[in-house]
Amino acid sequence: MTIWLASLLPYLLLLSLLVALLLIPTLRSLRKEAQQMPVNPFAGTPFENLFQTLQSRAAPRPLVDVTPPHRKLIRAFWLWRQQQRP
């Protein structure tokens, strides 16, 4: 059974790569759709005014840099490389 399972591994990896590539446009459209949604989750309900009041009283959230470390390293390398060029 182990040899049979090991022989299927390349096909399973290719299939998962294909599925991942097919999911890219779907996830992009889902992200755009989520960004277009209203910020107030209680819109159209009796709690809408309460939510707006609480949201206006709350302190603004500080921006957090969520760039992955490898992207920061690549960006720093490219900036350094551009500075080295005459």
Backbone as numpy.savetxt, mean C-alpha at the origin, in Angstrom:
# Nx Ny Nz CAx CAy CAz Cx Cy Cz
5.62 -39.43 -1.87 4.79 -38.25 -1.87 5.67 -36.99 -1.87
6.81 -37.01 -1.24 7.68 -35.85 -1.17 8.22 -35.49 -2.54
8.62 -36.48 -3.31 9.15 -36.22 -4.66 8.05 -35.65 -5.55
6.85 -36.18 -5.42 5.73 -35.69 -6.21 5.44 -34.23 -5.88
5.50 -33.89 -4.58 5.25 -32.52 -4.16 6.37 -31.60 -4.63
7.60 -32.07 -4.59 8.74 -31.26 -5.04 8.68 -31.02 -6.54
8.15 -31.97 -7.29 8.05 -31.77 -8.74 6.96 -30.76 -9.10
5.99 -30.56 -8.22 4.93 -29.57 -8.47 5.35 -28.15 -8.08
6.39 -28.01 -7.29 6.79 -26.71 -6.78 7.06 -25.67 -7.87
7.78 -25.96 -8.93 7.99 -24.93 -9.96 6.68 -24.46 -10.60
5.75 -25.36 -10.82 4.47 -24.98 -11.42 3.65 -24.13 -10.46
3.69 -24.48 -9.19 2.97 -23.69 -8.20 3.56 -22.28 -8.09
4.89 -22.17 -8.17 5.52 -20.86 -8.11 5.15 -20.01 -9.32
5.13 -20.60 -10.49 4.74 -19.86 -11.70 3.28 -19.44 -11.63
2.44 -20.32 -11.14 1.03 -19.99 -11.01 0.82 -18.85 -10.02
1.55 -18.88 -8.91 1.40 -17.79 -7.93 1.93 -16.48 -8.49
2.99 -16.52 -9.30 3.48 -15.31 -9.95 2.44 -14.75 -10.91
1.81 -15.60 -11.67 0.77 -15.17 -12.60 -0.41 -14.55 -11.86
-0.83 -15.17 -10.79 -1.95 -14.64 -10.00 -1.57 -13.28 -9.40
-0.34 -13.16 -8.91 0.10 -11.88 -8.33 0.10 -10.79 -9.39
0.55 -11.10 -10.59 0.57 -10.11 -11.67 -0.85 -9.72 -12.09
-1.75 -10.66 -12.06 -3.14 -10.35 -12.41 -3.84 -9.52 -11.33
-3.35 -9.59 -10.09 -3.97 -8.84 -9.00 -3.54 -7.37 -8.98
-2.46 -7.02 -9.65 -1.97 -5.64 -9.60 -3.01 -4.63 -10.06
-3.62 -4.77 -11.25 -4.62 -3.78 -11.65 -5.84 -3.75 -10.72
-6.21 -4.89 -10.21 -7.36 -4.95 -9.30 -7.06 -4.18 -8.03
-5.88 -4.36 -7.47 -5.53 -3.66 -6.24 -5.37 -2.17 -6.48
-4.88 -1.77 -7.65 -4.77 -0.34 -7.95 -6.14 0.31 -8.01
-7.08 -0.34 -8.68 -8.42 0.24 -8.76 -9.08 0.25 -7.39
-8.82 -0.76 -6.57 -9.36 -0.78 -5.22 -8.79 0.36 -4.39
-7.50 0.66 -4.55 -6.89 1.76 -3.81 -7.50 3.09 -4.24
-7.68 3.29 -5.57 -8.29 4.53 -6.05 -9.70 4.69 -5.50
-10.43 3.60 -5.48 -11.80 3.63 -4.98 -11.83 3.97 -3.49
-10.89 3.42 -2.73 -10.84 3.70 -1.30 -10.44 5.15 -1.03
-9.58 5.71 -1.88 -9.18 7.10 -1.70 -10.30 8.06 -2.05
-11.24 7.66 -2.89 -12.34 8.52 -3.27 -13.50 8.46 -2.27
-13.43 7.52 -1.34 -14.50 7.40 -0.35 -14.47 8.60 0.59
-15.62 8.98 1.12 -15.64 10.11 2.06 -14.87 9.76 3.32
-14.31 10.79 3.95 -13.53 10.58 5.16 -14.43 10.22 6.33
-15.65 10.69 6.30 -16.59 10.44 7.39 -17.27 9.09 7.19
-16.97 8.10 8.03 -17.60 6.79 7.86 -19.07 6.80 8.29
-19.50 7.86 8.99 -20.87 7.94 9.48 -21.73 8.84 8.60
-21.29 9.12 7.37 -22.06 9.99 6.48 -23.44 9.40 6.23
-24.46 10.22 6.41 -25.83 9.78 6.18 -26.46 9.08 7.37
-25.78 9.09 8.52 -26.34 8.46 9.72 -26.56 9.53 10.79
-27.27 9.22 11.85 -27.48 10.20 12.92 -26.18 10.61 13.63
-25.11 9.82 13.49 -23.85 10.11 14.17 -22.93 11.01 13.35
-23.37 11.47 12.20 -22.52 12.27 11.31 -22.05 13.56 11.98
-22.96 14.29 12.62 -22.59 15.55 13.28 -21.64 15.30 14.45
-21.89 14.24 15.20 -21.02 13.91 16.32 -19.60 13.62 15.83
-19.49 12.84 14.77 -18.18 12.51 14.22 -17.45 13.76 13.73
-18.15 14.66 13.05 -17.52 15.88 12.56 -17.05 16.75 13.72
-17.83 16.81 14.79 -17.44 17.60 15.96 -16.18 17.01 16.60
-16.16 15.71 16.78 -14.99 15.07 17.39 -13.76 15.21 16.50
-13.97 15.11 15.20 -12.85 15.22 14.28 -12.29 16.64 14.26
-13.14 17.64 14.37 -12.66 19.02 14.36 -11.91 19.36 15.66
-12.26 18.72 16.76 -11.58 18.97 18.04 -10.25 18.23 18.16
-10.11 17.16 17.43 -8.90 16.33 17.55 -7.70 17.06 16.97
-6.55 16.79 17.56 -5.31 17.38 17.07 -4.94 16.73 15.74
-4.37 17.51 14.83 -3.98 16.90 13.55 -2.86 15.89 13.76
-2.92 14.82 13.01 -1.91 13.78 13.12 -0.63 14.22 12.44
0.51 13.96 13.05 1.77 14.30 12.38 2.02 13.33 11.22
2.65 13.84 10.18 2.97 12.99 9.04 4.07 12.01 9.43
3.91 10.77 9.01 4.89 9.74 9.31 5.44 9.22 8.00
6.76 9.17 7.91 7.40 8.66 6.70 7.35 7.13 6.75
6.60 6.54 5.84 6.45 5.08 5.82 7.23 4.45 4.68
8.22 5.17 4.16 9.05 4.63 3.08 9.86 3.46 3.62
9.85 2.33 2.93 10.63 1.19 3.40 12.12 1.52 3.41
12.87 0.89 4.32 14.30 1.20 4.44 15.09 0.98 3.16
14.75 -0.05 2.39 15.52 -0.29 1.17 15.28 0.82 0.15
14.09 1.40 0.12 13.82 2.54 -0.78 14.61 3.77 -0.34
14.70 4.00 0.97 15.48 5.13 1.47 16.95 4.97 1.10
17.44 3.74 1.21 18.83 3.47 0.87 19.09 3.69 -0.62
18.17 3.24 -1.46 18.32 3.43 -2.91 18.27 4.91 -3.24
17.35 5.66 -2.63 17.25 7.10 -2.89 18.51 7.83 -2.44
19.03 7.46 -1.27 20.26 8.09 -0.77 21.43 7.79 -1.70
21.49 6.56 -2.22 22.56 6.20 -3.15 22.47 7.03 -4.42
21.27 7.17 -5.00 21.12 7.93 -6.24 21.42 9.41 -6.03
21.02 9.95 -4.90 21.35 11.35 -4.61 22.85 11.53 -4.47
23.52 10.59 -3.80 24.98 10.65 -3.66 25.64 10.54 -5.02
25.12 9.65 -5.86 25.71 9.45 -7.19 25.55 10.71 -8.05
24.40 11.38 -7.94 24.20 12.60 -8.71 25.12 13.71 -8.24
25.42 13.75 -6.97 26.35 14.76 -6.46 27.78 14.50 -6.89
28.11 13.24 -7.15 29.48 12.88 -7.55 29.75 13.24 -9.01
28.71 13.33 -9.80 28.89 13.68 -11.21 29.20 15.17 -11.35
30.08 15.51 -12.29 30.43 16.94 -12.46 29.33 17.74 -13.10
